[in-house]
Amino acid sequence: MADEIKDIAEETEEIVEQEEIIDPPEIDSKYRMIILAAQRSKQLQRGATSRVDLDMRKTKPTRIALKEFKEKKVNFEILENN
């Protein structure tokens, strides 16, 4: 039983150590930034975890979203309309 607990603890540590690779494309206009920040703000308001070190109770979700994009902490994809 002790070995099983040790194995589970090691697996958990490996998962925590593996971080998500974040490589978002460049934001090409201020209008796209506003749209992305609004979408991320909605996610934060619905309970998503902030990826920057700001107090969510004292900081508006839009400000948190803008800081996340500025620090490139959020992945996103730009889709082309055909």
C-alpha positions as CSV (number, residue, x, y, z in Angstrom):
1,M,0.0,0.0,0.0
2,A,2.8,2.4,0.8
3,D,4.4,1.6,-2.6
4,E,1.1,2.5,-4.3
5,I,0.8,5.8,-2.5
6,K,4.4,6.6,-3.4
7,D,3.8,5.8,-7.1
8,I,0.7,8.0,-7.2
9,A,2.6,10.8,-5.5
10,E,5.4,10.5,-8.1
11,E,2.9,10.5,-11.0
12,T,1.2,13.6,-9.6
13,E,4.5,15.4,-9.3
14,E,5.3,14.6,-12.9
15,I,2.0,16.0,-14.1
16,V,2.4,19.2,-12.1
17,E,5.9,19.6,-13.5
18,Q,4.7,19.4,-17.1
19,E,3.5,22.8,-18.0
20,E,1.4,23.7,-21.0
21,I,3.4,25.0,-23.9
22,I,2.0,28.5,-24.7
23,D,2.9,29.9,-28.0
24,P,0.2,32.3,-29.2
25,P,0.4,34.2,-32.5
26,E,1.1,37.9,-32.5
27,I,-2.0,40.1,-32.0
28,D,-2.1,42.2,-35.1
29,S,-4.5,45.0,-34.1
30,K,-6.0,46.6,-31.1
31,Y,-9.4,45.5,-32.3
32,R,-8.4,41.9,-32.2
33,M,-7.0,42.4,-28.7
34,I,-10.3,43.8,-27.5
35,I,-12.2,40.9,-28.9
36,L,-9.8,38.4,-27.4
37,A,-9.8,40.1,-24.0
38,A,-13.6,40.2,-24.0
39,Q,-13.8,36.4,-24.7
40,R,-11.2,35.7,-22.0
41,S,-13.0,38.0,-19.5
42,K,-16.2,36.0,-20.0
43,Q,-14.2,32.8,-19.3
44,L,-12.9,34.3,-16.1
45,Q,-16.3,35.5,-15.0
46,R,-17.6,31.9,-15.5
47,G,-14.9,30.5,-13.1
48,A,-11.8,30.0,-15.2
49,T,-8.5,30.2,-13.3
50,S,-6.4,33.3,-13.8
51,R,-3.0,32.7,-15.2
52,V,-1.5,35.9,-13.7
53,D,-0.8,36.8,-10.1
54,L,-3.7,39.3,-9.5
55,D,-6.4,39.2,-6.9
56,M,-9.6,38.3,-8.8
57,R,-11.7,39.8,-6.1
58,K,-10.0,43.2,-6.4
59,T,-9.3,43.3,-10.2
60,K,-11.8,43.4,-13.0
61,P,-11.8,40.4,-15.3
62,T,-11.1,42.6,-18.3
63,R,-7.9,43.9,-16.7
64,I,-6.8,40.3,-15.8
65,A,-7.5,39.2,-19.4
66,L,-5.4,42.1,-20.9
67,K,-2.5,41.3,-18.6
68,E,-2.7,37.6,-19.5
69,F,-2.4,38.5,-23.2
70,K,0.3,41.0,-22.6
71,E,2.4,38.3,-20.7
72,K,1.5,35.7,-23.3
73,K,-0.1,33.4,-20.8
74,V,-3.1,32.4,-22.9
75,N,-3.2,30.3,-26.1
76,F,-5.5,31.2,-28.9
77,E,-5.9,30.6,-32.6
78,I,-6.7,33.1,-35.3
79,L,-9.2,31.6,-37.8
80,E,-9.4,33.0,-41.3
81,N,-12.9,33.6,-42.8
82,N,-13.4,32.3,-46.3
